[in-house]
Amino acid sequence: MSVALLRNLTLVVPLLAVVGAGAARARVGGLRPRVPAAALATGLAWVGLVAVEAGGGWWLFPEGPTTVLGVPVETSLGWALTWGALPVLAGGHVGLWWCGFLWADVLVVPRLDPLVHLGPRWLVGELVLLLLVAAPALALGSLTVTRRALPARVALQGVTFVGLLGWAAPTLALDRNGLGWPDVLDHGLAVRVLLLAAAVVLAVPPLAAVAELWRVGRGTPFPWDPPDRLVVSGPYAYLHNPMQAGAVGLLVLLAAAAGSVTLLLGVVFAGLFSVAVAEPHERGSLTARWPGYRGYRTRVRGWCPHWRPAVAPPATLWVSRTCGLCASTGTAVLLARPSGVVVRAAEDAPVRLTRMRWQGVGTCERGVAALARSLERVSLPWAWVGWALRLPGVDLLVQVAADACGLGPRELPDRAGTVTP
C-alpha cells in the first residue's frame, strides 16, 4: 500500500467513524452539548500527539507535502479525532475506551509501514502517548459533557489553548521564516532578562482572569463551558478581555524576540478578527445571558486597561485593631484608598476571625489573598501584584511563607454575639 493511500486512510477512517457516531448521537438526542466537548478533546489530543511524536524520536514519518511539525497532518488529525471526538460523541466508559486505544495501537501501528517507521522502543512511545495524551483527552471530553471537576477542566483547557496558540502556531510561523525557538533567546543576557520580565508582566493578567472565571464564576474561558455568573472582579475590573489582550501581547513579544514577520502578521490578523468578529458575537451572547453585561461593557475598555478599577462593587476588609501588625496593615490599606473598600475591625465581625478577611460580592478571601484583593482595588500596578499573589499555587506558597515568618493566624479577644464560622 502506498504512503499517500495510507496517509489518506488514517484520516478518512476516523472521520467516517466520528460522523457515524455523531449521526447516532443525533438520533438518540444530546448531540449539541457534546460537539464543543468533542472539539476540545480533539484539540488537546492533536497538540499532545504532535508534541510527543515530534520530540520523542520513537517514530519516523517520511517527509511529505502535508507534513506539519514532523507528522503528516492527515495522520495526526485522524489520530486526534479517534482519541478526542469519537469517545465524546459515541459515549461509554472512558476506561474502556483507553483500553481499546491500547489494543488498537499495538495492532494497527506496526501495519502502517511505510507511512511510519518504528524505532526499537516505539512501545514506550505508545505508552507515553496513551498516558499523557489519550487519558487527558478522554478526561477533558467526559468532564466537559458532565460539567464535573471544574479545576481539572480549567487546567486541561489551559493546556489545550496554550499548546495550540502558544506552541503549535508560533512553531509553524517561526519555521516559515526559517527560525526556531532557540532564536527567541539568541540575545545577550540583559535582553533575555528584559524579555523574561516582559513575558511575566504580560502573562499574569490572562492567568489571573482564568482563575477568576474558575473561582468566582464557577466556569471556564471556553464559550460553551461558561461561568455561572457575570465576573467583573480581578482583571475584569480593568478591561473586559484580559485573556485576549495578554495573549496578543505575549505573541507580539515572541515575534519581536525571534524576528518573525509571519508570526507578527498572524497576531495582527488574529487581533483584527477578535475586534471585528469575536467581540460583537461575545457582546451579543453575554448580553443575552446576563442583563448586567451591557452596563459593564459601557464602563470597561477592551484593549487598554484603566488605571483604577472601572468596576468596584462594595467590599469589606476585616483587619484586627488589637494586633499591632494587623492594625498597621489596615492603616496602609486605607492610605492607598482602594475603590469601594471599607476597612473594619475584625473584632467586630459577626464570626470569629483568625486571619484578615475580604468579603465582597461573590468573593471571600483570607490572609494574603485578602490583602491581594485590596491591592487590586488601588491602581493597575498594585492590581498586578494582587493578581500575581492570588494565582493558583502562588497564593498557597506565599501564605505558607508568611505563616513561617510569624504572620500566621491570630487569636482575637472574644466579643459577645461572635460565632465560630
C-alpha positions, 0 to 999 in steps of 0.5 A: 500500500502506498504512503499517500493511500495510507496517509489518506486512510488514517484520516478518512477512517476516523472521520467516517467513524466520528460522523457515524457516531455523531449521526447516532448521537443525533438520533438518540438526542444530546448531540449539541452539548457534546460537539464543543466537548468533542472539539476540545478533546480533539484539540488537546489530543492533536497538540499532545500527539504532535508534541510527543511524536515530534520530540520523542524520536520513537517514530519516523514519518517520511517527509511529505507535502502535508507534513506539519511539525514532523507528522503528516497532518492527515495522520495526526488529525485522524489520530486526534479525532479517534482519541478526542471526538469519537469517545465524546460523541459515541459515549461509554466508559472512558476506561474502556475506551483507553483500553481499546486505544491500547489494543488498537495501537499495538495492532494497527501501528506496526501495519502502517509501514511505510507511512511510519517507521518504528524505532526499537522502543516505539512501545514506550512511545505508545505508552507515553502517548496513551498516558499523557495524551489519550487519558487527558483527552478522554478526561477533558471530553467526559468532564466537559459533557458532565460539567464535573471537576471544574479545576481539572477542566480549567487546567486541561483547557489551559493546556489545550489553548496554550499548546495550540496558540502558544506552541503549535502556531508560533512553531509553524510561523517561526519555521516559515521564516526559517527560525526556531525557538532557540532564536527567541533567546539568541540575545545577550543576557540583559535582553533575555532578562528584559524579555523574561520580565516582559513575558511575566508582566504580560502573562499574569493578567490572562492567568489571573482572569482564568482563575477568576472565571474558575473561582468566582464564576464557577466556569471556564474561558471556553464559550460553551463551558461558561461561568455561572455568573457575570465576573467583573472582579480581578482583571475584569475590573480593568478591561473586559478581555484580559485573556485576549489582550495578554495573549496578543501581547505575549505573541507580539513579544515572541515575534519581536524576540525571534524576528518573525514577520509571519508570526507578527502578521498572524497576531495582527490578523488574529487581533483584527478578527477578535475586534471585528468578529469575536467581540460583537458575537461575545457582546451579543451572547453575554448580553443575552445571558446576563442583563448586567453585561451591557452596563459593564461593557459601557464602563470597561475598555477592551484593549487598554486597561484603566488605571483604577478599577472601572468596576468596584462593587462594595467590599469589606476588609476585616483587619484586627485593631488589637494586633499591632501588625494587623492594625498597621496593615489596615492603616496602609490599606486605607492610605492607598484608598482602594475603590469601594473598600471599607476597612473594619475591625475584625473584632467586630465581625459577626464570626470569629476571625483568625486571619484578615478577611475580604468579603465582597460580592461573590468573593471571600478571601483570607490572609494574603489573598485578602490583602491581594484583593485590596491591592487590586482595588488601588491602581493597575500596578498594585492590581498586578501584584494582587493578581500575581499573589492570588494565582493558583499555587502562588497564593498557597506558597506565599501564605505558607511563607508568611505563616513561617515568618510569624504572620500566621493566624491570630487569636482575637479577644472574644466579643459577645454575639461572635460565632465560630464560622 
